[in-house]
Amino acid sequence: MHLNEKIAKFATRKLLNNHIIMRKNIVAGNWKMNTTKVDGVALAQEVAALSEQTPAEVGLIVAPPFTHLCAVGKALAGSKVELSAQNCADHVKGAYTGEVSVDMLKAVGCQWTILGHSERREYYGETDEKLVEKTRLALEAGLGVILCVGERLEEREAGKHFDVCASQIENVLYKFSAEDMKKVIIAYEPVWAIGTGKTATAEQAEEIHAFIRSRIAAKFGDEVAEDMTILYGGSCKPSNARELFAQKDIDGGLIGGAALKAADFIEIAKSF
């Protein structure tokens, strides 16, 4: 099945000026540097089994570490859960020790890759320029991209959160076409809320999600913007997911810690 057809499975269909909105509700789990291969396969099997409890229109994605992508992919076979990498190389192949290319990810069954996570930006110096190249390679290989954007605490306190998010979106996604946007998900993750237990209020999250959608509209038009899935990532858990997902412009979550417990991950997916 073509990537766009897979995405369409989970579309929320609404009308906007006679345009059928194909926005997707998606819950993606970023396992980060957690689980061994054995633990990861067991977690994936549990997620796959429980995924039958989630609404048919809600898509599920999990992103395990590189070392067990292949095994986790096999554990997910036959379920609605799709497989993502947490990153990819900015080169096709060559003398880049320790890197993993998009072709390697495709070969083990990945359908997505997360790019631009705040931890990659902060700890490994990933720049917008590097993310442009990674995005280009991923899209050319047929991988969907989950692009992360978000501000640090000091940037929010200084009132710069809109500027930061606009810059991260424009410096990367504005380099691509409207057609490319069909294969892109944006994940807004306030850096100050990742792994801290703090969460943006539903109103704060909706405000920035609506702003992000407006920046997509400014470049690609209203129809592309309304079709864009925008996820919230920042200590999203079963206790707050329902309030967050009830907001007009929040289409799901990029889940960290709660994705390491299958029951919590599935409960979040049931929160729409």
DRENVEX-653209 format. One record per residue (C-alpha): residue number from 1; y, x, z. Coordinates in steps of 0.5 Angstrom, whole numbers, plus 500, padded with zeros to 3 digits. Each point is the difference from the previous one (the first is absolute). Layout:
% residues N
> NUM:Y:X:Z
...
***
This chain:
% residues 272
> 1:500:500:500
> 2:507:503:498
> 3:504:502:506
> 4:506:494:498
> 5:494:495:500
> 6:498:502:507
> 7:507:500:503
> 8:500:493:497
> 9:494:497:504
> 10:505:501:506
> 11:506:497:497
> 12:504:495:503
> 13:502:495:495
> 14:507:497:500
> 15:506:498:495
> 16:506:504:500
> 17:504:497:494
> 18:494:498:496
> 19:497:507:502
> 20:493:500:503
> 21:501:505:506
> 22:494:504:500
> 23:502:503:507
> 24:493:503:504
> 25:499:499:508
> 26:496:507:501
> 27:498:503:507
> 28:499:507:499
> 29:497:505:505
> 30:502:507:501
> 31:495:504:504
> 32:504:506:500
> 33:496:506:502
> 34:495:496:504
> 35:492:499:500
> 36:495:504:498
> 37:496:498:494
> 38:495:497:504
> 39:505:496:504
> 40:504:498:494
> 41:494:497:496
> 42:498:496:506
> 43:507:498:501
> 44:501:498:492
> 45:493:496:501
> 46:503:496:505
> 47:506:499:497
> 48:497:498:493
> 49:495:495:504
> 50:506:497:504
> 51:504:499:494
> 52:497:494:498
> 53:504:497:506
> 54:507:501:496
> 55:503:496:496
> 56:498:500:492
> 57:507:502:498
> 58:501:506:505
> 59:498:506:497
> 60:497:506:505
> 61:501:507:498
> 62:497:506:505
> 63:503:508:499
> 64:495:504:504
> 65:500:508:500
> 66:498:504:493
> 67:494:502:503
> 68:497:493:500
> 69:503:496:495
> 70:493:500:496
> 71:496:498:506
> 72:505:495:502
> 73:501:497:493
> 74:492:499:499
> 75:501:496:507
> 76:505:496:497
> 77:496:498:494
> 78:499:493:498
> 79:506:498:505
> 80:507:498:499
> 81:503:506:503
> 82:503:506:496
> 83:500:507:501
> 84:506:505:500
> 85:501:507:501
> 86:506:502:505
> 87:503:505:495
> 88:499:504:494
> 89:502:506:497
> 90:506:501:495
> 91:496:504:495
> 92:494:498:495
> 93:496:506:502
> 94:500:507:501
> 95:501:505:505
> 96:503:496:506
> 97:495:501:506
> 98:499:495:504
> 99:503:494:496
> 100:496:494:497
> 101:502:497:493
> 102:501:493:498
> 103:494:501:495
> 104:496:502:506
> 105:502:494:504
> 106:498:496:494
> 107:493:503:499
> 108:498:498:507
> 109:503:493:499
> 110:507:499:503
> 111:504:495:497
> 112:507:502:504
> 113:503:506:503
> 114:505:500:506
> 115:506:504:498
> 116:507:502:504
> 117:497:498:507
> 118:505:503:505
> 119:495:505:503
> 120:499:503:493
> 121:508:500:500
> 122:501:503:507
> 123:494:505:501
> 124:499:502:493
> 125:507:500:497
> 126:498:495:494
> 127:507:499:496
> 128:501:494:496
> 129:500:504:494
> 130:493:502:501
> 131:498:493:502
> 132:503:498:493
> 133:494:505:497
> 134:495:497:504
> 135:502:493:498
> 136:500:502:493
> 137:493:503:500
> 138:497:494:505
> 139:502:495:495
> 140:498:503:494
> 141:493:501:503
> 142:500:493:501
> 143:501:500:508
> 144:504:495:503
> 145:506:503:505
> 146:502:498:507
> 147:507:504:500
> 148:502:500:507
> 149:508:500:502
> 150:503:500:507
> 151:505:503:504
> 152:500:504:507
> 153:503:497:506
> 154:506:504:500
> 155:502:498:493
> 156:499:493:502
> 157:504:501:506
> 158:505:503:495
> 159:500:493:496
> 160:497:504:494
> 161:493:497:500
> 162:503:496:493
> 163:502:507:497
> 164:494:503:502
> 165:495:495:497
> 166:504:499:494
> 167:500:508:498
> 168:493:500:501
> 169:499:494:495
> 170:505:502:495
> 171:498:508:500
> 172:492:498:499
> 173:499:493:497
> 174:506:500:495
> 175:497:505:496
> 176:495:495:498
> 177:499:494:496
> 178:500:493:502
> 179:493:500:497
> 180:498:505:505
> 181:503:496:506
> 182:494:495:499
> 183:496:506:503
> 184:504:502:506
> 185:501:497:507
> 186:505:502:504
> 187:499:501:508
> 188:506:500:504
> 189:498:504:506
> 190:506:502:505
> 191:498:507:503
> 192:502:498:507
> 193:495:495:500
> 194:494:503:498
> 195:495:502:505
> 196:505:499:505
> 197:498:493:502
> 198:507:497:498
> 199:501:495:495
> 200:506:498:496
> 201:501:493:501
> 202:498:495:495
> 203:508:499:499
> 204:501:507:499
> 205:494:501:495
> 206:502:494:496
> 207:507:503:499
> 208:497:506:498
> 209:495:497:495
> 210:505:496:497
> 211:504:506:499
> 212:495:504:497
> 213:498:494:495
> 214:507:500:498
> 215:500:507:498
> 216:494:499:496
> 217:504:494:497
> 218:506:504:498
> 219:496:505:496
> 220:494:495:497
> 221:502:493:501
> 222:499:494:504
> 223:493:499:497
> 224:497:507:502
> 225:504:500:507
> 226:497:493:501
> 227:493:502:498
> 228:500:507:504
> 229:496:500:506
> 230:503:503:506
> 231:497:502:507
> 232:502:501:507
> 233:497:506:503
> 234:502:502:507
> 235:496:498:506
> 236:497:494:497
> 237:495:497:504
> 238:496:493:501
> 239:505:498:505
> 240:506:500:495
> 241:498:500:493
> 242:500:492:500
> 243:508:500:501
> 244:501:506:496
> 245:496:497:494
> 246:504:494:501
> 247:506:503:497
> 248:502:498:493
> 249:500:507:497
> 250:494:503:504
> 251:494:500:496
> 252:495:504:505
> 253:499:506:504
> 254:498:507:499
> 255:496:501:507
> 256:499:507:504
> 257:497:499:506
> 258:498:493:500
> 259:496:502:494
> 260:495:504:504
> 261:497:494:503
> 262:497:495:495
> 263:501:494:504
> 264:507:501:501
> 265:501:502:492
> 266:497:494:498
> 267:504:496:505
> 268:506:502:497
> 269:498:498:493
> 270:499:493:503
> 271:507:500:503
> 272:503:497:493
***
